[in-house]
Amino acid sequence: MRKNGENTRGKPFQQGNPGRPKGSRNRTTLALEALLDGEAEAITRKAVEMALEGDVTAMRLVMDRIMPPRKERPIMFTMPKMETAGDAVKATAALVDAVANGDITPGEAGELSKLVDGFTKAVELHEIQQRLDKLEAVQGQK
């Protein structure tokens, strides 16, 4: 019913998600799995054979399965040791120099800068906590 008392047409929306039940699978996916059941090894062997014969598409398929592209790689950069907030300034300067020299990419420097920022915030929070503890100790003595 609406606010003014009129009846609404149809059913009100159902609560929750009335769609497909959790864990149910698409009919096409089920049919393909049934078709390929037990054939995965033979298909894989054929793809490798085609790749060895020079089929570029098969080569790409096989290589993507054998060695998928890495999303990240180790960065060869020596970060200065950081123990205080002031050390974060040195680390940031080292990152800028490394980008300027072409040792690391700007994107890599950006990711490493996030580490420096996280360190700086942790140091600042630690210092604030120490100050608060000192203030509470002084207040407790009065």
BELLIN-V108020 format. One record per backbone hydrogen bond with DSSP energy under -0.5 kcal/mol. CO is the residue of the C=O (numbers start at 1). NH is the residue of the N-H. E is the energy in kcal/mol with one decimal. If there is no record, write none. Layout:
co->{CO/CO}
nh->{NH/NH}
e->{E/E}
This chain:
co->{2/6/16/21/26/27/28/29/30/31/32/33/36/36/39/40/41/42/43/44/45/46/47/48/49/50/51/54/55/56/57/58/59/60/61/62/63/74/75/77/81/84/84/85/85/86/86/87/88/89/90/91/92/93/94/95/96/97/98/98/98/99/105/106/107/108/109/110/111/112/113/114/115/116/117/118/119/120/121/122/123/124/125/126/127/128/129/130/131/132/133/134/135/136/137/138}
nh->{5/2/18/24/30/31/32/33/34/35/36/37/39/40/43/44/45/46/47/48/49/50/51/52/53/55/54/56/59/60/61/62/63/64/65/66/67/76/77/79/83/87/88/88/89/89/90/91/92/93/94/95/96/97/98/99/100/101/102/103/104/102/109/110/111/112/113/114/115/116/117/118/119/120/121/122/123/124/125/126/127/128/129/130/131/132/133/134/135/136/137/138/139/140/141/142}
e->{-1.6/-2.4/-0.7/-1.7/-2.2/-2.4/-2.6/-2.4/-2.1/-2.2/-2.4/-0.9/-2.8/-0.6/-2.6/-2.5/-2.4/-2.2/-2.4/-2.2/-2.3/-2.7/-2.2/-2.4/-1.5/-2.4/-1.4/-0.7/-2.4/-2.5/-2.3/-2.9/-3.0/-2.5/-1.4/-2.7/-2.9/-0.6/-1.7/-0.9/-0.5/-0.7/-0.7/-0.8/-0.7/-0.7/-1.1/-2.2/-2.4/-2.3/-2.2/-2.0/-2.3/-2.4/-2.3/-2.1/-2.5/-2.3/-0.5/-2.3/-1.1/-0.9/-2.4/-2.3/-2.0/-2.4/-2.4/-1.3/-1.0/-1.9/-2.8/-2.4/-2.4/-2.6/-2.5/-2.1/-2.5/-2.6/-2.6/-2.2/-2.5/-2.4/-2.5/-2.2/-2.3/-2.6/-2.5/-2.1/-2.5/-2.6/-2.0/-2.3/-2.6/-2.1/-1.1/-0.9}
